[in-house]
Amino acid sequence: MPSDHPAVEDVMPEPPGRPVPAVTPERVLAGLALLVPIVAMLWVSSYSKSDPAVAGVPFFYWYQLLWVPVSAVFTVAAYLLITRDEKARTAARKDGAR
């Protein structure tokens, strides 16, 4: 007995071109780049000390402040990796549609 509901393939067709994997090396590296600053800040025992002091500022404080620009660098790296991956995905879809 035929169903009144359309098949999944009819509702959500596969995009043209070759299939693009969901997990790529660029996406894995971007995730790791975002994870590094989080792990560094959550691992409190690694910086819970006062020596060495820099200009009288204990290690505990200057280490955390150092991670502000370092985190920005990791975030920019993740952004560039994801942008590169998105361009590759778009190109793969367009190449397969020809």
N, C-alpha and C positions, 0 to 999 in steps of 0.2 A: 504494500500500500504506500503510495508516494506521500512524502511529508510536505506540509505547506511551508515549512521553514527552509530558507536557502542554506546551502552547505557553507561551511566555514571558508572554504576556498573562494566562494563567490562573494562573500561579504568582505573579506580581507585578503585581496590578492597579493601575491608576492611581488615586491617591487622589481622592475625590470633589471636585468644584469645578473651577474653571478652573485650568489649569496655572500654576504659579508659577515665574518664571525663577530659575535658580541664581545668576546674578550680578545683583545689584541695586546701585543707587548707595550705599545704606547700607553694604553689605558692602565695596564698593570704598573708601569713606571710612574704614571701620574698619581695613582693611588698611593704608591710608596712615598712619593715626594710629599704628598699631603700628610702622610702618616708620621714621617720623621719628626717634624716639630711637635706634634701632639705627644708622641712617646717621650721625647726629650723633656718636655715640660711636666708630664705626669710621673716621670721617674725622679721624684723629689730627693731620694737618698743620694743621687749622684751629685747634687749641688747643694745639699743641706750642710754647708760649712762656711766658715768665715775667711779662711785662708785659701788662696792668695788674694790679698787685697790690692786693688788698683786705685791709686790716688786716694787712698783712705776709704774706698768703698768696698765693703766685704764681697767676697765671691758670690754669695747667695744673690745679691742684688745685680751686680754687673753681668753675671751669667744669664739671668733672665732678660735683662735689657739687650744683651747681645743677640738673643734669639728673635727679637722683633725684626731687624733687617734680614736675618738669616731665613726666617719664616717667609718673608716677602719673596726672597730669591727662590725658595722651594715652590711657592705658590705660582710664581711666574713660569717656572719650569713646567709645572703641571699644566698650566694654561696652554703653553706652547705645544706640549705633547698632545693634548686633547684637540687643539686646533689642527695640528698636523694629521691626526687620526681622522678627524671629520672631513678634511680635504681628500684624504685617500679613499674614504667611504663614498664620498660624492663622485669621485672620479671612477671608482669601480662600478657604481650603479650606471653612470653615463656610458662607460665603455661597453657594458653588456647590452645596452639598449640599442646599439647601432645595428 
